[in-house]
Amino acid sequence: MKFIKQRNKLPLVLICLVSVSILALISLTFFGSRFNPIPQIVSSTVAVEESQPFPDVNTSELTPVQGKIIALLKQEYATQPDGTKYSEGIKEAWCADFVSWIFKEAGQPLSNQNSGSWRIPGTYTLREYYETSGKFKSADSGYTPKVGDIMLYDNPSPFGQHTNMVIKNESGVITTIGGNEPGGIRIYKHTQPDEAGFIGYGVLS
């Protein structure tokens, strides 16, 4: 009888061990700083629900570079090409590729510190670029973003490690456009710039 009782306890112990392992994996995935698949699943729902028509932007108040950026973003939003257009044919998460491509086409190419290329495929390297060029503003800096700036995120943002571009800032509501949100180009309105996981801005000039 004693042996039978011990055997009955074994499945319960196994269930507990499996549950703890799963919870640990989820925790690491949610709060790790890179390659987080769960926020991409979350953002796929958020981005679709919050996708907006391309907003009216008064280009007469913009610089020529900002005007070019808006024209390019509007064009790409309408056509929704595959992400490989921006990544030189490489199949990868392409949010930073999209930002890089827009700046190149607008005549303001970025410079990858590792390769010298206009294309910066990773958000971590993108953040380093803005930091070393003196164009990074942290989330708590009080900076007011403008058209053509980028926003940078890390976990636990619903976007995970990500970047997108500011196309409008009106009464504290920041409208962004980003590639790979999810799998396409999406528009999103932010009412809380201090949202979880938001790191800061890359300033256009």
C-alpha positions in Angstrom: 0.0 0.0 0.0 2.8 2.4 0.8 4.4 1.7 -2.6 1.0 2.4 -4.3 0.7 5.8 -2.6 4.2 6.8 -3.7 3.4 5.9 -7.3 0.2 8.0 -7.1 2.3 11.0 -6.0 4.7 10.7 -9.0 2.4 12.2 -11.7 1.6 15.2 -9.5 5.4 15.8 -9.0 6.0 15.6 -12.7 3.1 18.0 -13.4 4.5 20.5 -11.0 8.0 20.3 -12.5 6.7 20.7 -16.0 4.5 23.7 -14.9 7.5 25.4 -13.2 9.6 24.8 -16.3 7.0 26.3 -18.6 6.6 29.4 -16.4 10.3 29.9 -16.2 10.5 29.7 -20.0 7.7 32.2 -20.4 9.3 34.6 -17.9 12.7 34.5 -19.7 10.9 35.0 -23.1 8.9 38.0 -21.9 11.6 39.7 -20.0 14.7 38.8 -22.0 16.1 41.6 -24.0 16.3 40.1 -27.5 14.7 37.6 -29.9 11.4 37.5 -28.0 8.6 35.7 -30.0 5.8 36.3 -27.6 5.6 40.1 -28.0 5.5 39.5 -31.7 2.4 37.4 -31.2 0.9 40.1 -29.0 1.8 42.9 -31.4 0.1 41.0 -34.2 -3.2 41.4 -32.4 -2.5 45.0 -31.2 -1.2 46.3 -34.5 -4.1 44.9 -36.5 -6.7 46.2 -34.1 -5.1 49.6 -33.9 -4.1 50.0 -37.6 -5.2 53.4 -38.9 -5.7 55.1 -42.2 -2.6 57.2 -43.2 -3.2 60.5 -41.4 -3.4 63.9 -42.9 0.0 65.6 -42.4 0.4 69.3 -43.1 3.6 69.1 -45.3 3.8 72.9 -45.6 5.1 72.9 -42.0 7.8 70.3 -42.7 11.3 70.5 -43.9 12.0 69.1 -47.4 13.5 66.0 -45.9 10.5 65.5 -43.6 8.2 66.0 -46.6 10.1 63.4 -48.6 9.9 60.9 -45.7 6.1 61.4 -45.4 5.7 60.9 -49.2 7.7 57.7 -49.1 5.9 56.3 -46.0 2.5 57.0 -47.6 3.6 55.2 -50.8 4.9 52.2 -49.0 1.9 52.0 -46.7 -0.4 51.9 -49.8 1.5 49.3 -51.6 2.5 47.0 -48.7 5.4 45.2 -50.4 7.2 42.2 -48.9 9.8 43.0 -46.2 12.6 41.7 -48.4 12.3 44.9 -50.4 13.9 46.7 -47.5 16.4 44.0 -46.4 18.2 43.6 -49.7 16.4 40.3 -50.3 17.2 38.8 -46.9 14.3 37.1 -45.0 14.5 38.5 -41.5 12.6 40.7 -39.0 12.7 43.9 -41.0 11.5 46.8 -38.8 15.0 48.4 -38.8 15.5 47.6 -42.4 12.3 49.5 -43.2 13.6 52.6 -41.3 17.0 52.3 -43.0 15.4 52.1 -46.5 13.2 55.1 -45.9 16.1 57.3 -44.8 18.2 56.1 -47.8 15.5 57.0 -50.2 14.9 60.3 -48.5 18.6 61.2 -49.1 19.5 60.8 -45.4 21.2 57.4 -45.3 22.2 55.8 -42.0 25.6 54.3 -41.6 26.0 50.8 -40.1 29.0 50.9 -37.8 29.8 47.3 -38.5 29.5 47.2 -42.3 29.4 50.8 -43.5 26.2 50.0 -45.3 23.1 52.3 -45.3 21.2 49.3 -43.9 21.1 48.7 -40.2 19.2 45.4 -39.8 19.1 45.2 -36.0 17.4 47.6 -33.5 20.3 47.2 -31.0 22.8 48.5 -33.7 20.3 51.1 -34.7 20.2 52.4 -31.1 24.0 52.4 -31.0 24.1 54.5 -34.2 21.9 57.2 -32.7 23.8 57.2 -29.4 27.2 57.5 -31.0 26.0 60.3 -33.4 24.5 62.2 -30.4 20.9 61.9 -31.8 19.4 59.6 -29.1 16.9 60.9 -26.6 15.9 58.6 -23.8 12.3 58.0 -22.9 12.6 60.1 -19.7 14.4 63.0 -21.3 11.2 65.1 -21.9 12.0 65.3 -25.6 9.0 66.1 -27.9 9.2 63.9 -31.0 8.7 65.3 -34.5 8.1 63.9 -38.0 10.9 61.7 -39.1 12.2 60.7 -35.6 12.2 57.0 -34.8 10.9 55.3 -31.6 12.9 52.4 -30.1 11.5 49.6 -27.9 12.6 46.6 -26.0 10.8 44.0 -23.9 8.3 44.0 -22.2 6.9 46.3 -24.9 4.0 44.5 -26.8 6.2 45.0 -29.9 9.3 43.4 -28.3 12.6 44.7 -29.6 11.4 47.0 -32.3 11.5 50.4 -34.0 9.0 52.6 -36.0 8.8 56.1 -37.3 6.9 59.2 -36.1 4.6 60.7 -38.7 2.5 62.9 -36.4 2.5 64.3 -32.9 -0.7 66.0 -32.0 -1.7 67.0 -28.5 0.5 64.3 -27.0 -0.8 61.5 -29.3 2.1 60.2 -31.3 1.3 58.4 -34.6 3.9 56.0 -35.8 4.4 53.8 -38.8 6.5 50.7 -38.8 7.5 47.7 -40.8 6.9 44.1 -39.6 4.0 45.1 -37.4 3.3 42.2 -37.9 4.5 41.1 -41.3 3.3 44.4 -42.9 3.5 48.1 -42.6 1.1 49.4 -39.9 0.1 52.7 -38.3 -0.3 52.9 -34.6 -1.3 55.7 -32.2 0.5 56.0 -28.9 -1.2 57.8 -26.0 1.4 56.9 -23.5 5.0 57.6 -24.7 6.2 56.1 -21.3 4.6 52.8 -22.1 6.4 49.6 -21.0 9.5 48.8 -23.0 9.8 52.2 -24.7 13.5 53.1 -24.7 13.7 56.5 -26.5 13.9 58.4 -29.7 16.3 58.5 -32.6 16.3 62.2 -33.7 16.1 63.1 -37.4 18.3 66.2 -37.0 
